[in-house]
Amino acid sequence: MSKDASSGQDRLAWIDVIAEAEAAGRLADAYDEYRSPQTGMVDNVLKIHSLHPETMHDHARLYRTLMHGKGGLLRPEREMIGVVVSVANECHY
């Protein structure tokens, strides 16, 4: 949540998504592919791509490359950078 600069009030972002129960075709397949083994649900950060399932695949590939690809940082270091950036941006996700 962020503050609206002109009013000082909290502002919520929203994006239309297709619910998991309503998904069909390519979207249903994508939801099944990216469903969390721990919760059985699809993360909201992936659901924002529900209107364009191909971008869901692109997002997941980018995430895997950034977090699991070769590089000079260990996975815990990459996760810590994500936490610090989220805190700096007041992201509560």
N, C-alpha and C positions, 0 to 999 in steps of 0.2 A: 504494500500500500504506500502511496506517496501523497504528498501534500500538494494541493492546487495552489500555485504561487499567488494567484490573484485573491483567493478567498481564505487561504490557510486551512481549508477543510480537507479531510482525507478523501482521496480519490481512488476508486477501485477500477482496475482494468478488466475488460471482459472480452471474450472472443467466443463466437458461436461454435459449438462443437456438436458432433453427432454422438449420442450416448452409445456405450458398448452394446446395450441390448437392441439398439436400432440399427447397428452397423450391418452392412451387407457387402457381398462381393469383395473387391480389393481391400476395402477398409476393414471388413471383418477379418480377412486374412492378416492384415497388418496388426490389428489389435491382438490377434492370437499370437503372432510372432513376438510382440513386444510386451505381452502380459508378464507382470512380475511373478516369479515363482514363489516369492514369499507371501504376497497378498492376493494373487490371482486377478489383480486389477492392472489397468494401463495407467502409467503416470500422467498427470495432467499436462506436464510439459510436452508430452508426445500427443496427447489428445487435441492440442491446439491445431494440429495439422490434419484433423479429421476431414475437413472439406477438400483437402488435396493430399491423399495418402502417399503420393510419391515423395512429398517433402518430409513426411514422417520417416521414410526410409533414409533420405538424405541426412536428416537430423541425427538419426541413430548412428549412421556411418561416421559422421563428423565426431560425435561424442566418443565413439569407440576409438577412433584414430587419436583424438586428443588425450584420452585417459589411458589407453592401453598401447598406443603406438610407441615405436622406438624414439628415444630422446634422452636428454640428460637428467630428467627428473624421475624420481620414483613415484609410484601411484599415490602413496600417502602425501607426498609433497604437492602433487597436482590437486588432490582433494583439498588440501589446506589452502591453496591459492583460491580455489572455488569458494571456500567458506569466507575467506577474507574479503573477496570481491563482493560476495552477497551481503555481508555485513556493511561494507562501505556504501553499497547501493540501497541499503535498507530493504533488502529482499528477504521475505519471510518464507520462501518456498523451501 
